[in-house]
Amino acid sequence: MSESFSTVPSGAIRSFDFNLFDLPTFGSVRDALAQYHGDDHIYVLYPRRIAAAAEAFVQGFPGDILYAVKANPHPAVLKTLWTHGVRQFDVASKREVDLVSELYPDAELFLMHPVKSRQLIRHAYAMGVRHFAVDCLEELDKIVDVTEGAADLHLHVRMALPKSTAKMPLVGKFGAGFEDAITLLREAALVSAHLGMCFHVGSQCLDVESYSHGLAYAAKIRDLAGVALDSIDVGGGFPVAYPEMEIPPMADYFSEISEALATYGFEDLAVYGEPGRALCATGGSTIARVELRKGTDLYLNDGTYGSLFDAGACAWKFPVKLHRDQPPSPSANTVGFRFFGPTCDSIDVMNGPFHLPANTGEGDWIEIEHLGAYGQSLATSFNGFSSDHVFVVLE
Ligand SMILES: Cc1ncc(COP(=O)(O)O)c(C=O)c1O
């Protein structure tokens, strides 16, 4: 809770639909900023947008949705997703297991990180987790050993896809290659009550066919292994409309996956998808203040070491908006700005360009949108710059 708001401030509105852990709740960012007198950047959650994304997936995806908690583990995000029908969660660490279990003891957890410590496996199993990803024989042995040959495991063999066209490819680190996946499936079949396969096409995947190619590849491995599967998991990767990235409608992803499930003989299995980004990116913004302007460089109070990691390290562009209440009015013409973050490090730069009114300057608040996923969750407190100010805006 922020030091600026020890209680819900006067002027804030409450909602019967979105009572999110007593976070200060407003009708607009403007109302929130009018009440905020702190020095840090702030995070805004738009639960209605998260709710709409959850409903689209729950209703449209041809299977069950596991929310990838890493994208944004904020309890208000988890609560919004749960309220709108998400009951399963992809977790990777003890903290994620404990967080979701504490909030929702009935949630079904999937430990889909292919490399887990023995302590984590032991803890997760004791907490009721039965779904584990494996991508090599050593990890399989570890799970069997730690769970003492448990008879109720649902193991998901993670295969590596031969290529990724995603904007953030997840290649080279996890996933069994073709031959290894065949061997691993056969071995996993001997020790699991339920057997699945899973893959990840890479994050922010703009190409719907990546999913059908993944399913075709999985079918080849399954057929050569000669095992019967209980589940197939197509992973995450569903995209968000960042600037200069054209994304196909989500319905195209769902129909492509449905057709491929039928074509490749997966239609009678349990089907899972693990969206992170697509469920919560548009549901969150960072609002950062301009501390100084030098030419077309704006020095902000958040940056690459904060919630703008993807804007800095990956040079992604994000939609931006100026929030200014005082005169002079924002100019009608815009300029492409570069952003610098607050730390001493010179890699703390976000090249953009980010187009804002030409007279943007010190004291202005800039809303950087689509940071509900992999924004706040990546932020560090390097150099003492961080923020725990989270406001809800019901737009
Ligand atoms: C195992 C796993 N599942 C799901 C996701 C979520 O991916 P996305 O946010 O692209 O949907 C990730 C992201 O890294 C992942 O590693």
The ligand as a Gaussian input file, in Angstrom:
#p B3LYP/6-31G(d) Opt

LIG

0 1
 C        6.241000     -22.109000     -19.911000
 C        5.625000     -20.810000     -20.306000
 N        4.287000     -20.738000     -20.455000
 C        3.661000     -19.594000     -20.779000
 C        4.374000     -18.424000     -20.965000
 C        3.615000     -17.173000     -21.293000
 O        3.920000     -16.731000     -22.559000
 P        3.195000     -15.453000     -23.164000
 O        3.256000     -14.374000     -22.160000
 O        3.948000     -15.180000     -24.396000
 O        1.776000     -15.852000     -23.451000
 C        5.771000     -18.438000     -20.849000
 C        6.553000     -17.220000     -21.073000
 O        7.735000     -17.154000     -20.990000
 C        6.418000     -19.664000     -20.507000
 O        7.741000     -19.734000     -20.346000

